């Protein structure tokens, strides 16, 4: 009897949960599920595409770095094995005693650091003052703002997130980043955005807060009106066709820019992924061989036993 009561209670709870979910879906809200993309790095044998990584860094440096930092990435990381600008050997004309596989001696990395748009704050000098200097391969990529307060002042009180781990910190990972970058839309006519706000159906938020009063009653949308999915950002659409000039003939479109910079940010979040996958594959091969040897040994040892 007691078990039957518990079962009825459980059914009632599940039914109530299903009903509340149905009401929520009918009312709208939430955010769109990120669109799945086919990435070079997906799967157990996936690897990064060096050309995509180089283009992605170009998009980050040209566009994203105007607001977003990359605090956990140093210039030398760009030249490490698996990085976008790794060199196994030096180009022609370099002395034999220079090891370009060392990221600190990598000429591409040194040039990127020296010509970076932001300088590094260093010091104090002999007079006790801090000073600005060009970056070195050993330096972290400089942030666009000196502190959080300046970042908020420049972005309508919104704090641009650091992008070092963004593909790991957001649900949906790289698919979410790509969908967000390519998913900006005109706000529906049922909502009213404040100046400096931009609608994106893939961004988590509560669009009920932005609904025009005539479409709401007692905190709920009126009959026949749904709350649009997504949320609003203080970041304007960052990408536009032709905004970055590629030198390898790749399409200069929003979709290509978004895909390249997402792959670069995935590498920034997990630069040792290729080595980890290679180790995992070797471990599986080792275990398969070991299992085969153990099975053969078992059959050999017990072959004459009844």
C-alpha positions as CSV (number, residue, x, y, z in Angstrom):
1,X,0.0,0.0,0.0
2,X,2.8,2.4,0.9
3,X,4.7,1.5,-2.3
4,X,1.6,2.3,-4.3
5,X,1.3,5.7,-2.6
6,X,4.9,6.5,-3.4
7,X,4.4,5.5,-7.0
8,X,1.3,7.8,-7.3
9,X,3.2,10.7,-5.7
10,X,6.1,10.2,-8.1
11,X,3.8,10.1,-11.1
12,X,2.1,13.3,-9.9
13,X,5.5,15.1,-9.5
14,X,6.6,14.0,-13.0
15,X,3.3,15.1,-14.5
16,X,3.6,18.5,-12.8
17,X,7.1,18.9,-14.1
18,X,6.1,18.0,-17.6
19,X,3.2,20.5,-17.5
20,X,5.4,23.3,-16.2
21,X,7.9,22.6,-19.0
22,X,5.1,22.7,-21.5
23,X,3.9,26.0,-20.2
24,X,7.5,27.4,-20.3
25,X,7.9,26.2,-23.9
26,X,4.6,27.7,-24.9
27,X,5.6,31.0,-23.3
28,X,8.9,31.1,-25.2
29,X,12.2,32.2,-23.6
30,X,15.3,30.2,-23.1
31,X,17.9,30.3,-25.9
32,X,18.5,28.5,-29.1
33,X,20.6,25.4,-29.1
34,X,24.0,26.0,-30.7
35,X,24.3,24.7,-34.3
36,X,26.6,21.7,-34.5
37,X,29.6,22.2,-36.7
38,X,32.2,19.8,-38.1
39,X,35.5,20.7,-36.5
40,X,38.9,19.5,-37.5
41,X,39.6,18.8,-33.8
42,X,36.5,16.7,-33.1
43,X,36.7,13.0,-32.3
44,X,39.5,10.8,-30.9
45,X,41.7,11.4,-33.9
46,X,40.9,15.0,-34.5
47,X,43.7,17.6,-34.9
48,X,43.9,21.3,-35.3
49,X,44.2,22.8,-38.7
50,X,47.4,25.0,-38.6
51,X,46.0,27.3,-41.4
52,X,42.7,27.8,-39.6
53,X,44.6,28.5,-36.4
54,X,46.7,31.2,-38.1
55,X,43.7,32.8,-39.7
56,X,41.9,32.6,-36.3
57,X,44.7,34.4,-34.6
58,X,44.5,37.1,-37.3
59,X,40.8,37.5,-36.6
60,X,41.4,37.6,-32.9
61,X,44.2,40.2,-33.2
62,X,42.3,42.3,-35.7
63,X,38.8,42.2,-34.1
64,X,38.4,40.5,-30.8
65,X,41.5,41.9,-29.1
66,X,40.0,45.4,-29.2
67,X,37.8,44.4,-26.2
68,X,38.7,40.9,-25.1
69,X,41.9,39.7,-23.3
70,X,43.7,36.4,-23.8
71,X,45.4,36.4,-20.4
72,X,46.5,32.8,-20.2
73,X,48.2,32.7,-23.6
74,X,51.8,34.0,-24.1
75,X,53.3,34.8,-27.4
76,X,55.7,31.9,-27.1
77,X,52.7,29.5,-26.9
78,X,51.9,30.5,-30.5
79,X,55.2,28.9,-31.6
80,X,55.2,25.8,-29.5
81,X,54.6,22.4,-31.2
82,X,50.9,22.2,-32.1
83,X,50.6,26.0,-32.1
84,X,49.6,28.1,-35.1
85,X,53.1,29.4,-35.9
86,X,55.3,26.4,-34.9
87,X,58.4,25.9,-37.1
88,X,60.3,22.7,-37.2
89,X,63.3,24.5,-38.9
90,X,64.3,28.0,-39.7
91,X,63.6,29.6,-43.1
92,X,66.5,30.0,-45.4
93,X,68.9,32.7,-44.5
94,X,69.0,32.1,-40.8
95,X,72.3,31.1,-39.1
96,X,72.7,27.5,-38.3
97,X,73.0,28.1,-34.6
98,X,69.4,29.5,-34.4
99,X,66.8,26.9,-33.4
100,X,63.5,28.1,-34.7
101,X,61.6,25.2,-33.1
102,X,62.3,27.1,-29.9
103,X,59.4,29.5,-29.7
104,X,61.6,32.2,-28.1
105,X,63.7,32.2,-31.3
106,X,60.8,31.7,-33.7
107,X,61.0,34.7,-36.1
108,X,57.2,34.8,-36.7
109,X,56.5,34.8,-33.0
110,X,59.1,37.5,-32.3
111,X,57.6,39.7,-35.1
112,X,54.0,39.2,-33.8
113,X,55.1,40.2,-30.3
114,X,57.1,43.2,-31.3
115,X,54.4,44.6,-33.6
116,X,51.4,43.8,-31.4
117,X,48.9,46.7,-31.0
118,X,49.3,46.9,-27.2
119,X,52.5,47.3,-25.4
120,X,53.6,45.7,-22.1
121,X,53.8,47.6,-18.8
122,X,57.2,46.9,-17.3
123,X,59.4,48.4,-14.6
124,X,60.2,50.1,-12.4
125,X,63.1,51.6,-14.3
126,X,66.1,53.3,-12.7
127,X,64.0,56.3,-11.7
128,X,61.3,54.1,-10.0
129,X,58.8,54.6,-12.8
130,X,56.8,52.1,-14.8
131,X,57.2,52.2,-18.5
132,X,55.8,50.8,-21.7
133,X,57.7,48.5,-24.1
134,X,57.2,46.2,-27.0
135,X,56.2,42.7,-26.1
136,X,58.6,39.7,-26.1
137,X,57.8,36.1,-26.9
138,X,58.0,35.4,-23.1
139,X,55.2,37.9,-22.4
140,X,51.5,37.1,-22.1
141,X,49.4,38.7,-24.8
142,X,48.6,42.2,-23.5
143,X,45.0,43.0,-22.6
144,X,43.2,45.9,-24.1
145,X,42.4,47.4,-20.7
146,X,44.6,48.0,-17.7
147,X,41.8,46.9,-15.2
148,X,38.2,46.0,-14.9
149,X,37.0,49.5,-14.2
150,X,38.4,50.8,-17.5
151,X,37.0,47.8,-19.3
152,X,33.5,48.6,-18.0
153,X,33.7,52.3,-18.7
154,X,34.5,51.5,-22.3
155,X,31.7,49.0,-22.7
156,X,28.6,50.5,-21.2
157,X,29.4,48.9,-17.8
158,X,29.6,45.4,-19.4
159,X,32.8,43.5,-18.7
160,X,34.2,41.7,-21.8
161,X,35.1,38.2,-20.7
162,X,38.6,36.8,-21.1
163,X,38.7,34.4,-24.1
164,X,41.5,32.1,-23.0
165,X,39.1,29.4,-21.8
166,X,35.8,30.6,-23.4
167,X,35.3,27.4,-25.4
168,X,35.5,25.4,-22.2
169,X,33.5,27.8,-20.0
170,X,30.4,28.0,-22.0
171,X,27.8,25.2,-22.6
172,X,28.0,24.0,-26.1
173,X,31.7,24.9,-26.3
174,X,33.0,25.8,-29.8
175,X,29.5,25.3,-31.3
176,X,28.2,28.0,-28.9
177,X,31.0,30.5,-29.7
178,X,30.4,30.0,-33.5
179,X,26.6,30.3,-33.2
180,X,26.9,33.4,-31.1
181,X,29.2,35.1,-33.5
182,X,27.0,34.3,-36.5
183,X,23.6,34.5,-34.8
184,X,22.9,38.2,-34.3
185,X,19.4,39.1,-35.5
186,X,17.2,42.1,-35.6
187,X,15.2,42.3,-32.3
188,X,11.6,41.1,-32.7
189,X,8.9,43.8,-32.9
190,X,7.5,42.6,-29.5
191,X,10.7,43.7,-27.6
192,X,12.2,47.1,-26.9
193,X,16.0,47.2,-26.5
194,X,17.9,49.9,-24.7
195,X,20.6,51.9,-26.6
196,X,23.8,49.8,-26.8
197,X,22.0,46.4,-26.6
198,X,22.0,43.8,-29.3
199,X,19.7,40.8,-29.7
200,X,21.1,37.3,-30.1
201,X,18.9,34.2,-29.9
202,X,21.9,32.0,-28.8
203,X,22.9,34.2,-25.9
204,X,21.4,33.0,-22.5
205,X,19.0,35.6,-21.1
206,X,15.4,36.5,-20.2
207,X,13.8,38.4,-23.0
208,X,10.6,38.7,-21.0
209,X,12.4,41.7,-19.3
210,X,12.6,43.4,-22.7
211,X,9.0,42.8,-23.8
212,X,7.0,45.9,-24.6
213,X,4.3,46.5,-22.0
214,X,1.4,46.0,-24.4
215,X,2.5,42.4,-24.9
216,X,2.7,41.5,-21.2
217,X,0.1,41.0,-18.5
218,X,0.9,40.2,-14.9
219,X,4.4,39.2,-15.9
220,X,3.3,36.9,-18.6
221,X,2.9,37.4,-22.4
222,X,-0.6,38.0,-23.6
223,X,-2.4,35.3,-25.5
224,X,-0.9,34.6,-28.9
225,X,2.5,36.2,-28.0
226,X,5.6,34.3,-27.1
227,X,8.8,35.5,-25.5
228,X,11.6,35.2,-28.1
229,X,14.5,33.0,-27.3
230,X,17.9,34.3,-26.3
231,X,19.1,37.5,-24.7
232,X,20.8,40.8,-25.3
233,X,24.4,41.7,-25.3
234,X,26.3,45.0,-25.0
235,X,28.7,43.7,-27.7
236,X,27.7,44.7,-31.2
237,X,28.0,42.1,-34.0
238,X,31.8,41.9,-34.2
239,X,32.2,40.4,-37.6
240,X,31.3,41.5,-41.1
241,X,32.2,40.3,-44.5
242,X,35.6,41.5,-45.7
243,X,36.6,43.0,-42.3
244,X,39.8,40.8,-42.2
245,X,41.9,40.3,-45.3
246,X,43.2,36.7,-45.6
247,X,46.4,36.1,-47.6
248,X,45.7,32.4,-48.4
249,X,42.5,32.9,-50.5
250,X,40.1,31.7,-47.9
251,X,36.6,33.1,-48.0
252,X,36.4,36.5,-46.2
253,X,32.9,35.9,-44.8
254,X,31.4,36.1,-41.3
255,X,31.0,32.3,-41.3
256,X,34.6,31.7,-42.1
257,X,35.9,34.3,-39.7
258,X,33.8,32.8,-36.9
259,X,34.9,29.3,-37.7
260,X,38.6,30.2,-37.8
261,X,38.6,32.3,-34.6
262,X,36.6,29.6,-32.8
263,X,39.2,27.0,-33.7
264,X,41.9,29.3,-32.5
265,X,40.1,29.8,-29.2
266,X,39.7,26.1,-28.9
267,X,43.4,25.7,-29.3
268,X,44.0,28.5,-26.7
269,X,41.8,26.6,-24.2
270,X,43.4,23.2,-24.9
271,X,46.8,23.6,-26.6
272,X,48.0,20.1,-25.6
273,X,44.9,18.4,-27.1
274,X,46.8,16.7,-29.9
275,X,49.4,15.2,-27.6
276,X,46.7,14.1,-25.2
277,X,44.8,12.3,-27.9
278,X,48.0,10.7,-29.3
279,X,48.8,9.4,-25.8
280,X,45.3,8.1,-25.4
281,X,45.4,6.2,-28.7
282,X,48.8,4.7,-27.8
283,X,47.4,3.6,-24.4
284,X,44.4,1.9,-26.0
285,X,46.7,0.1,-28.5
286,X,48.9,-1.0,-25.6
287,X,45.9,-2.3,-23.6
288,X,44.6,-4.2,-26.6
289,X,47.9,-5.9,-27.1
290,X,48.3,-6.6,-23.4
291,X,44.8,-8.1,-23.3
292,X,45.7,-10.4,-26.3
293,X,48.9,-11.5,-24.6
294,X,47.1,-12.3,-21.3
295,X,44.4,-14.2,-23.2
296,X,47.0,-16.2,-25.1
297,X,48.9,-16.9,-21.8
298,X,45.7,-18.0,-20.1
299,X,44.9,-20.5,-22.9
300,X,48.5,-21.8,-22.9
301,X,48.7,-22.3,-19.1
302,X,45.4,-24.0,-18.8
303,X,45.3,-25.9,-22.1
304,X,46.1,-29.3,-20.4
305,X,43.8,-28.8,-17.4
306,X,40.3,-30.4,-17.2
